[in-house]
Amino acid sequence: MPGPPDIATVVRDQAASWSSVTPPNAVAEKLAEAFADTIASLSALRGGLAFEQEPASFLAALQETKEVAP
């Protein structure tokens, strides 16, 4: 079974599918390949992150200032 396609190929194919554009030059291809490091970093965090047990402070502040209907 072949491995996953390289990121430059994926970005090129997705851009063509969704936007009908292709990377215009070598710089665009290089930027697409830069996503590989980001994807690898995020994949390494998989399973180690979880939602907060308590509501975020912004949501808690909204609840505290919520007006009660008369």
PDB file with SEQRES, HELIX, SHEET and CRYST1 records, atoms N, CA, C and O in Angstrom:
SEQRES   1 A   70  MET PRO GLY PRO PRO ASP ILE ALA THR VAL VAL ARG ASP          
SEQRES   2 A   70  GLN ALA ALA SER TRP SER SER VAL THR PRO PRO ASN ALA          
SEQRES   3 A   70  VAL ALA GLU LYS LEU ALA GLU ALA PHE ALA ASP THR ILE          
SEQRES   4 A   70  ALA SER LEU SER ALA LEU ARG GLY GLY LEU ALA PHE GLU          
SEQRES   5 A   70  GLN GLU PRO ALA SER PHE LEU ALA ALA LEU GLN GLU THR          
SEQRES   6 A   70  LYS GLU VAL ALA PRO                                          
HELIX    1 AA1 ILE A    7  SER A   19  1                                  13    
HELIX    2 AA2 ALA A   26  LEU A   45  1                                  20    
HELIX    3 AA3 SER A   57  GLU A   64  1                                   8    
CRYST1    1.000    1.000    1.000  90.00  90.00  90.00 P 1           1          
ATOM      1  N   MET A   1       0.851  -1.173   0.000  1.00  0.00           N  
ATOM      2  CA  MET A   1       0.000   0.000   0.000  1.00  0.00           C  
ATOM      3  C   MET A   1       0.897   1.237   0.000  1.00  0.00           C  
ATOM      4  O   MET A   1       1.792   1.344   0.838  1.00  0.00           O  
ATOM      5  N   PRO A   2       0.676   2.165  -0.916  1.00  0.00           N  
ATOM      6  CA  PRO A   2       1.511   3.354  -0.972  1.00  0.00           C  
ATOM      7  C   PRO A   2       1.237   4.274   0.221  1.00  0.00           C  
ATOM      8  O   PRO A   2       0.145   4.280   0.788  1.00  0.00           O  
ATOM      9  N   GLY A   3       2.257   5.043   0.579  1.00  0.00           N  
ATOM     10  CA  GLY A   3       2.124   5.981   1.681  1.00  0.00           C  
ATOM     11  C   GLY A   3       1.315   7.199   1.276  1.00  0.00           C  
ATOM     12  O   GLY A   3       0.900   7.323   0.124  1.00  0.00           O  
ATOM     13  N   PRO A   4       1.093   8.096   2.225  1.00  0.00           N  
ATOM     14  CA  PRO A   4       0.316   9.294   1.908  1.00  0.00           C  
ATOM     15  C   PRO A   4       1.072  10.180   0.913  1.00  0.00           C  
ATOM     16  O   PRO A   4       2.303  10.162   0.877  1.00  0.00           O  
ATOM     17  N   PRO A   5       0.345  10.949   0.114  1.00  0.00           N  
ATOM     18  CA  PRO A   5       1.010  11.833  -0.849  1.00  0.00           C  
ATOM     19  C   PRO A   5       1.742  12.961  -0.121  1.00  0.00           C  
ATOM     20  O   PRO A   5       1.399  13.301   1.011  1.00  0.00           O  
ATOM     21  N   ASP A   6       2.737  13.529  -0.768  1.00  0.00           N  
ATOM     22  CA  ASP A   6       3.460  14.626  -0.125  1.00  0.00           C  
ATOM     23  C   ASP A   6       2.538  15.840  -0.037  1.00  0.00           C  
ATOM     24  O   ASP A   6       1.595  15.974  -0.817  1.00  0.00           O  
ATOM     25  N   ILE A   7       2.820  16.716   0.916  1.00  0.00           N  
ATOM     26  CA  ILE A   7       1.937  17.845   1.213  1.00  0.00           C  
ATOM     27  C   ILE A   7       1.802  18.794   0.033  1.00  0.00           C  
ATOM     28  O   ILE A   7       0.729  19.361  -0.174  1.00  0.00           O  
ATOM     29  N   ALA A   8       2.855  18.981  -0.740  1.00  0.00           N  
ATOM     30  CA  ALA A   8       2.777  19.882  -1.892  1.00  0.00           C  
ATOM     31  C   ALA A   8       1.735  19.379  -2.885  1.00  0.00           C  
ATOM     32  O   ALA A   8       1.000  20.173  -3.472  1.00  0.00           O  
ATOM     33  N   THR A   9       1.672  18.076  -3.071  1.00  0.00           N  
ATOM     34  CA  THR A   9       0.679  17.489  -3.969  1.00  0.00           C  
ATOM     35  C   THR A   9      -0.730  17.686  -3.416  1.00  0.00           C  
ATOM     36  O   THR A   9      -1.654  18.018  -4.158  1.00  0.00           O  
ATOM     37  N   VAL A  10      -0.887  17.482  -2.122  1.00  0.00           N  
ATOM     38  CA  VAL A  10      -2.200  17.650  -1.495  1.00  0.00           C  
ATOM     39  C   VAL A  10      -2.669  19.094  -1.632  1.00  0.00           C  
ATOM     40  O   VAL A  10      -3.811  19.343  -2.017  1.00  0.00           O  
ATOM     41  N   VAL A  11      -1.788  20.051  -1.317  1.00  0.00           N  
ATOM     42  CA  VAL A  11      -2.164  21.468  -1.405  1.00  0.00           C  
ATOM     43  C   VAL A  11      -2.506  21.838  -2.849  1.00  0.00           C  
ATOM     44  O   VAL A  11      -3.491  22.535  -3.094  1.00  0.00           O  
ATOM     45  N   ARG A  12      -1.714  21.384  -3.782  1.00  0.00           N  
ATOM     46  CA  ARG A  12      -1.968  21.681  -5.192  1.00  0.00           C  
ATOM     47  C   ARG A  12      -3.321  21.128  -5.623  1.00  0.00           C  
ATOM     48  O   ARG A  12      -4.098  21.817  -6.285  1.00  0.00           O  
ATOM     49  N   ASP A  13      -3.602  19.874  -5.242  1.00  0.00           N  
ATOM     50  CA  ASP A  13      -4.866  19.249  -5.629  1.00  0.00           C  
ATOM     51  C   ASP A  13      -6.065  19.938  -4.969  1.00  0.00           C  
ATOM     52  O   ASP A  13      -7.092  20.159  -5.610  1.00  0.00           O  
ATOM     53  N   GLN A  14      -5.925  20.273  -3.685  1.00  0.00           N  
ATOM     54  CA  GLN A  14      -7.023  20.939  -2.986  1.00  0.00           C  
ATOM     55  C   GLN A  14      -7.283  22.339  -3.550  1.00  0.00           C  
ATOM     56  O   GLN A  14      -8.435  22.740  -3.715  1.00  0.00           O  
ATOM     57  N   ALA A  15      -6.229  23.069  -3.840  1.00  0.00           N  
ATOM     58  CA  ALA A  15      -6.389  24.406  -4.426  1.00  0.00           C  
ATOM     59  C   ALA A  15      -7.087  24.312  -5.776  1.00  0.00           C  
ATOM     60  O   ALA A  15      -7.947  25.132  -6.097  1.00  0.00           O  
ATOM     61  N   ALA A  16      -6.722  23.330  -6.545  1.00  0.00           N  
ATOM     62  CA  ALA A  16      -7.355  23.149  -7.854  1.00  0.00           C  
ATOM     63  C   ALA A  16      -8.822  22.756  -7.702  1.00  0.00           C  
ATOM     64  O   ALA A  16      -9.674  23.229  -8.454  1.00  0.00           O  
ATOM     65  N   SER A  17      -9.115  21.900  -6.737  1.00  0.00           N  
ATOM     66  CA  SER A  17     -10.489  21.444  -6.533  1.00  0.00           C  
ATOM     67  C   SER A  17     -11.396  22.543  -5.998  1.00  0.00           C  
ATOM     68  O   SER A  17     -12.510  22.736  -6.484  1.00  0.00           O  
ATOM     69  N   TRP A  18     -10.902  23.267  -4.986  1.00  0.00           N  
ATOM     70  CA  TRP A  18     -11.745  24.246  -4.312  1.00  0.00           C  
ATOM     71  C   TRP A  18     -11.727  25.617  -4.965  1.00  0.00           C  
ATOM     72  O   TRP A  18     -12.736  26.323  -4.936  1.00  0.00           O  
ATOM     73  N   SER A  19     -10.614  26.008  -5.548  1.00  0.00           N  
ATOM     74  CA  SER A  19     -10.484  27.379  -6.041  1.00  0.00           C  
ATOM     75  C   SER A  19     -10.161  27.476  -7.520  1.00  0.00           C  
ATOM     76  O   SER A  19     -10.116  28.576  -8.070  1.00  0.00           O  
ATOM     77  N   SER A  20      -9.940  26.367  -8.159  1.00  0.00           N  
ATOM     78  CA  SER A  20      -9.555  26.343  -9.572  1.00  0.00           C  
ATOM     79  C   SER A  20      -8.273  27.128  -9.830  1.00  0.00           C  
ATOM     80  O   SER A  20      -8.124  27.766 -10.873  1.00  0.00           O  
ATOM     81  N   VAL A  21      -7.343  27.077  -8.865  1.00  0.00           N  
ATOM     82  CA  VAL A  21      -6.045  27.726  -9.036  1.00  0.00           C  
ATOM     83  C   VAL A  21      -4.949  26.712  -8.763  1.00  0.00           C  
ATOM     84  O   VAL A  21      -5.176  25.701  -8.098  1.00  0.00           O  
ATOM     85  N   THR A  22      -3.777  26.984  -9.272  1.00  0.00           N  
ATOM     86  CA  THR A  22      -2.606  26.162  -8.974  1.00  0.00           C  
ATOM     87  C   THR A  22      -1.517  27.084  -8.451  1.00  0.00           C  
ATOM     88  O   THR A  22      -1.494  28.266  -8.794  1.00  0.00           O  
ATOM     89  N   PRO A  23      -0.614  26.563  -7.626  1.00  0.00           N  
ATOM     90  CA  PRO A  23       0.477  27.415  -7.145  1.00  0.00           C  
ATOM     91  C   PRO A  23       1.217  28.028  -8.333  1.00  0.00           C  
ATOM     92  O   PRO A  23       1.584  27.329  -9.277  1.00  0.00           O  
ATOM     93  N   PRO A  24       1.431  29.349  -8.273  1.00  0.00           N  
ATOM     94  CA  PRO A  24       1.984  30.038  -9.429  1.00  0.00           C  
ATOM     95  C   PRO A  24       3.484  29.858  -9.661  1.00  0.00           C  
ATOM     96  O   PRO A  24       3.966  30.068 -10.774  1.00  0.00           O  
ATOM     97  N   ASN A  25       4.224  29.469  -8.618  1.00  0.00           N  
ATOM     98  CA  ASN A  25       5.676  29.414  -8.796  1.00  0.00           C  
ATOM     99  C   ASN A  25       6.327  28.536  -7.729  1.00  0.00           C  
ATOM    100  O   ASN A  25       5.649  27.949  -6.886  1.00  0.00           O  
ATOM    101  N   ALA A  26       7.642  28.461  -7.783  1.00  0.00           N  
ATOM    102  CA  ALA A  26       8.389  27.608  -6.850  1.00  0.00           C  
ATOM    103  C   ALA A  26       8.231  28.065  -5.406  1.00  0.00           C  
ATOM    104  O   ALA A  26       8.240  27.242  -4.491  1.00  0.00           O  
ATOM    105  N   VAL A  27       8.085  29.373  -5.193  1.00  0.00           N  
ATOM    106  CA  VAL A  27       7.909  29.881  -3.822  1.00  0.00           C  
ATOM    107  C   VAL A  27       6.604  29.353  -3.234  1.00  0.00           C  
ATOM    108  O   VAL A  27       6.565  28.950  -2.072  1.00  0.00           O  
ATOM    109  N   ALA A  28       5.549  29.352  -4.024  1.00  0.00           N  
ATOM    110  CA  ALA A  28       4.271  28.823  -3.550  1.00  0.00           C  
ATOM    111  C   ALA A  28       4.384  27.337  -3.221  1.00  0.00           C  
ATOM    112  O   ALA A  28       3.815  26.871  -2.234  1.00  0.00           O  
ATOM    113  N   GLU A  29       5.106  26.609  -4.035  1.00  0.00           N  
ATOM    114  CA  GLU A  29       5.327  25.179  -3.761  1.00  0.00           C  
ATOM    115  C   GLU A  29       6.085  25.000  -2.445  1.00  0.00           C  
ATOM    116  O   GLU A  29       5.763  24.108  -1.660  1.00  0.00           O  
ATOM    117  N   LYS A  30       7.090  25.844  -2.203  1.00  0.00           N  
ATOM    118  CA  LYS A  30       7.885  25.742  -0.984  1.00  0.00           C  
ATOM    119  C   LYS A  30       7.034  26.062   0.246  1.00  0.00           C  
ATOM    120  O   LYS A  30       7.169  25.415   1.285  1.00  0.00           O  
ATOM    121  N   LEU A  31       6.154  27.067   0.125  1.00  0.00           N  
ATOM    122  CA  LEU A  31       5.268  27.396   1.237  1.00  0.00           C  
ATOM    123  C   LEU A  31       4.308  26.246   1.527  1.00  0.00           C  
ATOM    124  O   LEU A  31       3.988  25.977   2.685  1.00  0.00           O  
ATOM    125  N   ALA A  32       3.858  25.578   0.492  1.00  0.00           N  
ATOM    126  CA  ALA A  32       2.986  24.420   0.694  1.00  0.00           C  
ATOM    127  C   ALA A  32       3.729  23.329   1.460  1.00  0.00           C  
ATOM    128  O   ALA A  32       3.157  22.682   2.339  1.00  0.00           O  
ATOM    129  N   GLU A  33       4.982  23.129   1.130  1.00  0.00           N  
ATOM    130  CA  GLU A  33       5.774  22.113   1.826  1.00  0.00           C  
ATOM    131  C   GLU A  33       6.020  22.488   3.283  1.00  0.00           C  
ATOM    132  O   GLU A  33       6.229  21.612   4.123  1.00  0.00           O  
ATOM    133  N   ALA A  34       5.996  23.788   3.588  1.00  0.00           N  
ATOM    134  CA  ALA A  34       6.188  24.227   4.976  1.00  0.00           C  
ATOM    135  C   ALA A  34       5.055  23.732   5.867  1.00  0.00           C  
ATOM    136  O   ALA A  34       5.228  23.611   7.080  1.00  0.00           O  
ATOM    137  N   PHE A  35       3.900  23.445   5.278  1.00  0.00           N  
ATOM    138  CA  PHE A  35       2.795  22.904   6.058  1.00  0.00           C  
ATOM    139  C   PHE A  35       3.139  21.545   6.655  1.00  0.00           C  
ATOM    140  O   PHE A  35       2.561  21.157   7.671  1.00  0.00           O  
ATOM    141  N   ALA A  36       4.046  20.832   6.058  1.00  0.00           N  
ATOM    142  CA  ALA A  36       4.398  19.499   6.557  1.00  0.00           C  
ATOM    143  C   ALA A  36       4.899  19.567   7.991  1.00  0.00           C  
ATOM    144  O   ALA A  36       4.533  18.723   8.809  1.00  0.00           O  
ATOM    145  N   ASP A  37       5.730  20.554   8.312  1.00  0.00           N  
ATOM    146  CA  ASP A  37       6.231  20.701   9.688  1.00  0.00           C  
ATOM    147  C   ASP A  37       5.093  21.020  10.652  1.00  0.00           C  
ATOM    148  O   ASP A  37       5.036  20.482  11.758  1.00  0.00           O  
ATOM    149  N   THR A  38       4.194  21.896  10.226  1.00  0.00           N  
ATOM    150  CA  THR A  38       3.060  22.255  11.072  1.00  0.00           C  
ATOM    151  C   THR A  38       2.170  21.043  11.325  1.00  0.00           C  
ATOM    152  O   THR A  38       1.747  20.800  12.455  1.00  0.00           O  
ATOM    153  N   ILE A  39       1.894  20.298  10.286  1.00  0.00           N  
ATOM    154  CA  ILE A  39       1.054  19.110  10.421  1.00  0.00           C  
ATOM    155  C   ILE A  39       1.721  18.092  11.340  1.00  0.00           C  
ATOM    156  O   ILE A  39       1.054  17.485  12.178  1.00  0.00           O  
ATOM    157  N   ALA A  40       3.017  17.902  11.193  1.00  0.00           N  
ATOM    158  CA  ALA A  40       3.737  16.952  12.050  1.00  0.00           C  
ATOM    159  C   ALA A  40       3.694  17.399  13.511  1.00  0.00           C  
ATOM    160  O   ALA A  40       3.517  16.578  14.410  1.00  0.00           O  
ATOM    161  N   SER A  41       3.857  18.699  13.743  1.00  0.00           N  
ATOM    162  CA  SER A  41       3.819  19.218  15.117  1.00  0.00           C  
ATOM    163  C   SER A  41       2.444  19.028  15.744  1.00  0.00           C  
ATOM    164  O   SER A  41       2.333  18.630  16.904  1.00  0.00           O  
ATOM    165  N   LEU A  42       1.408  19.310  14.981  1.00  0.00           N  
ATOM    166  CA  LEU A  42       0.055  19.143  15.508  1.00  0.00           C  
ATOM    167  C   LEU A  42      -0.286  17.672  15.700  1.00  0.00           C  
ATOM    168  O   LEU A  42      -0.983  17.318  16.651  1.00  0.00           O  
ATOM    169  N   SER A  43       0.190  16.823  14.822  1.00  0.00           N  
ATOM    170  CA  SER A  43      -0.066  15.382  14.959  1.00  0.00           C  
ATOM    171  C   SER A  43       0.586  14.830  16.216  1.00  0.00           C  
ATOM    172  O   SER A  43       0.054  13.912  16.842  1.00  0.00           O  
ATOM    173  N   ALA A  44       1.732  15.383  16.589  1.00  0.00           N  
ATOM    174  CA  ALA A  44       2.414  14.922  17.794  1.00  0.00           C  
ATOM    175  C   ALA A  44       1.609  15.247  19.053  1.00  0.00           C  
ATOM    176  O   ALA A  44       1.754  14.581  20.078  1.00  0.00           O  
ATOM    177  N   LEU A  45       0.763  16.275  18.971  1.00  0.00           N  
ATOM    178  CA  LEU A  45      -0.056  16.659  20.121  1.00  0.00           C  
ATOM    179  C   LEU A  45      -1.354  15.870  20.216  1.00  0.00           C  
ATOM    180  O   LEU A  45      -2.059  15.941  21.223  1.00  0.00           O  
ATOM    181  N   ARG A  46      -1.666  15.124  19.173  1.00  0.00           N  
ATOM    182  CA  ARG A  46      -2.926  14.382  19.130  1.00  0.00           C  
ATOM    183  C   ARG A  46      -3.039  13.448  20.325  1.00  0.00           C  
ATOM    184  O   ARG A  46      -2.108  12.707  20.642  1.00  0.00           O  
ATOM    185  N   GLY A  47      -4.180  13.493  20.976  1.00  0.00           N  
ATOM    186  CA  GLY A  47      -4.432  12.645  22.130  1.00  0.00           C  
ATOM    187  C   GLY A  47      -3.974  13.261  23.435  1.00  0.00           C  
ATOM    188  O   GLY A  47      -4.375  12.803  24.505  1.00  0.00           O  
ATOM    189  N   GLY A  48      -3.142  14.289  23.371  1.00  0.00           N  
ATOM    190  CA  GLY A  48      -2.651  14.915  24.593  1.00  0.00           C  
ATOM    191  C   GLY A  48      -3.398  16.172  24.972  1.00  0.00           C  
ATOM    192  O   GLY A  48      -3.233  16.682  26.080  1.00  0.00           O  
ATOM    193  N   LEU A  49      -4.213  16.675  24.074  1.00  0.00           N  
ATOM    194  CA  LEU A  49      -4.970  17.887  24.346  1.00  0.00           C  
ATOM    195  C   LEU A  49      -6.412  17.517  24.681  1.00  0.00           C  
ATOM    196  O   LEU A  49      -6.945  16.527  24.178  1.00  0.00           O  
ATOM    197  N   ALA A  50      -7.025  18.315  25.526  1.00  0.00           N  
ATOM    198  CA  ALA A  50      -8.416  18.080  25.887  1.00  0.00           C  
ATOM    199  C   ALA A  50      -9.098  19.422  26.116  1.00  0.00           C  
ATOM    200  O   ALA A  50      -8.449  20.437  26.368  1.00  0.00           O  
ATOM    201  N   PHE A  51     -10.416  19.400  26.024  1.00  0.00           N  
ATOM    202  CA  PHE A  51     -11.152  20.613  26.322  1.00  0.00           C  
ATOM    203  C   PHE A  51     -10.999  20.937  27.797  1.00  0.00           C  
ATOM    204  O   PHE A  51     -10.772  20.052  28.622  1.00  0.00           O  
ATOM    205  N   GLU A  52     -11.126  22.211  28.115  1.00  0.00           N  
ATOM    206  CA  GLU A  52     -11.030  22.621  29.516  1.00  0.00           C  
ATOM    207  C   GLU A  52     -12.180  22.027  30.309  1.00  0.00           C  
ATOM    208  O   GLU A  52     -13.288  21.877  29.794  1.00  0.00           O  
ATOM    209  N   GLN A  53     -11.915  21.693  31.553  1.00  0.00           N  
ATOM    210  CA  GLN A  53     -12.954  21.163  32.413  1.00  0.00           C  
ATOM    211  C   GLN A  53     -13.912  22.263  32.847  1.00  0.00           C  
ATOM    212  O   GLN A  53     -15.102  22.013  33.040  1.00  0.00           O  
ATOM    213  N   GLU A  54     -13.400  23.476  33.002  1.00  0.00           N  
ATOM    214  CA  GLU A  54     -14.203  24.622  33.400  1.00  0.00           C  
ATOM    215  C   GLU A  54     -14.426  25.490  32.175  1.00  0.00           C  
ATOM    216  O   GLU A  54     -13.621  25.459  31.244  1.00  0.00           O  
ATOM    217  N   PRO A  55     -15.498  26.262  32.157  1.00  0.00           N  
ATOM    218  CA  PRO A  55     -15.699  27.138  31.007  1.00  0.00           C  
ATOM    219  C   PRO A  55     -14.575  28.166  30.908  1.00  0.00           C  
ATOM    220  O   PRO A  55     -13.987  28.567  31.912  1.00  0.00           O  
ATOM    221  N   ALA A  56     -14.299  28.574  29.699  1.00  0.00           N  
ATOM    222  CA  ALA A  56     -13.284  29.601  29.499  1.00  0.00           C  
ATOM    223  C   ALA A  56     -13.708  30.854  30.250  1.00  0.00           C  
ATOM    224  O   ALA A  56     -14.898  31.091  30.458  1.00  0.00           O  
ATOM    225  N   SER A  57     -12.731  31.653  30.655  1.00  0.00           N  
ATOM    226  CA  SER A  57     -13.029  32.829  31.468  1.00  0.00           C  
ATOM    227  C   SER A  57     -13.996  33.779  30.766  1.00  0.00           C  
ATOM    228  O   SER A  57     -14.818  34.409  31.430  1.00  0.00           O  
ATOM    229  N   PHE A  58     -13.919  33.895  29.447  1.00  0.00           N  
ATOM    230  CA  PHE A  58     -14.829  34.774  28.731  1.00  0.00           C  
ATOM    231  C   PHE A  58     -16.263  34.286  28.874  1.00  0.00           C  
ATOM    232  O   PHE A  58     -17.173  35.073  29.133  1.00  0.00           O  
ATOM    233  N   LEU A  59     -16.457  32.978  28.702  1.00  0.00           N  
ATOM    234  CA  LEU A  59     -17.804  32.428  28.842  1.00  0.00           C  
ATOM    235  C   LEU A  59     -18.314  32.564  30.276  1.00  0.00           C  
ATOM    236  O   LEU A  59     -19.494  32.839  30.491  1.00  0.00           O  
ATOM    237  N   ALA A  60     -17.435  32.373  31.251  1.00  0.00           N  
ATOM    238  CA  ALA A  60     -17.826  32.530  32.651  1.00  0.00           C  
ATOM    239  C   ALA A  60     -18.234  33.976  32.922  1.00  0.00           C  
ATOM    240  O   ALA A  60     -19.212  34.224  33.627  1.00  0.00           O  
ATOM    241  N   ALA A  61     -17.488  34.930  32.365  1.00  0.00           N  
ATOM    242  CA  ALA A  61     -17.828  36.339  32.544  1.00  0.00           C  
ATOM    243  C   ALA A  61     -19.177  36.661  31.907  1.00  0.00           C  
ATOM    244  O   ALA A  61     -19.957  37.428  32.471  1.00  0.00           O  
ATOM    245  N   LEU A  62     -19.459  36.092  30.756  1.00  0.00           N  
ATOM    246  CA  LEU A  62     -20.760  36.311  30.128  1.00  0.00           C  
ATOM    247  C   LEU A  62     -21.889  35.802  31.010  1.00  0.00           C  
ATOM    248  O   LEU A  62     -22.917  36.463  31.158  1.00  0.00           O  
ATOM    249  N   GLN A  63     -21.699  34.640  31.586  1.00  0.00           N  
ATOM    250  CA  GLN A  63     -22.737  34.069  32.445  1.00  0.00           C  
ATOM    251  C   GLN A  63     -22.949  34.918  33.699  1.00  0.00           C  
ATOM    252  O   GLN A  63     -24.083  35.079  34.150  1.00  0.00           O  
ATOM    253  N   GLU A  64     -21.873  35.459  34.261  1.00  0.00           N  
ATOM    254  CA  GLU A  64     -21.979  36.282  35.468  1.00  0.00           C  
ATOM    255  C   GLU A  64     -22.703  37.589  35.206  1.00  0.00           C  
ATOM    256  O   GLU A  64     -23.371  38.109  36.099  1.00  0.00           O  
ATOM    257  N   THR A  65     -22.588  38.127  34.016  1.00  0.00           N  
ATOM    258  CA  THR A  65     -23.207  39.412  33.700  1.00  0.00           C  
ATOM    259  C   THR A  65     -24.538  39.262  32.976  1.00  0.00           C  
ATOM    260  O   THR A  65     -25.146  40.255  32.573  1.00  0.00           O  
ATOM    261  N   LYS A  66     -24.980  38.052  32.815  1.00  0.00           N  
ATOM    262  CA  LYS A  66     -26.233  37.789  32.114  1.00  0.00           C  
ATOM    263  C   LYS A  66     -27.405  38.401  32.876  1.00  0.00           C  
ATOM    264  O   LYS A  66     -27.547  38.212  34.084  1.00  0.00           O  
ATOM    265  N   GLU A  67     -28.241  39.139  32.145  1.00  0.00           N  
ATOM    266  CA  GLU A  67     -29.413  39.755  32.773  1.00  0.00           C  
ATOM    267  C   GLU A  67     -30.510  38.705  32.905  1.00  0.00           C  
ATOM    268  O   GLU A  67     -30.710  37.875  32.018  1.00  0.00           O  
ATOM    269  N   VAL A  68     -31.203  38.760  34.013  1.00  0.00           N  
ATOM    270  CA  VAL A  68     -32.298  37.839  34.254  1.00  0.00           C  
ATOM    271  C   VAL A  68     -33.583  38.510  33.766  1.00  0.00           C  
ATOM    272  O   VAL A  68     -33.835  39.676  34.070  1.00  0.00           O  
ATOM    273  N   ALA A  69     -34.374  37.782  33.024  1.00  0.00           N  
ATOM    274  CA  ALA A  69     -35.627  38.325  32.508  1.00  0.00           C  
ATOM    275  C   ALA A  69     -36.584  38.591  33.678  1.00  0.00           C  
ATOM    276  O   ALA A  69     -36.696  37.765  34.584  1.00  0.00           O  
ATOM    277  N   PRO A  70     -37.281  39.752  33.663  1.00  0.00           N  
ATOM    278  CA  PRO A  70     -38.204  40.059  34.772  1.00  0.00           C  
ATOM    279  C   PRO A  70     -39.434  39.173  34.767  1.00  0.00           C  
ATOM    280  O   PRO A  70     -40.297  39.310  35.633  1.00  0.00           O  
TER     281      PRO A  70                                                      
END                                                                             
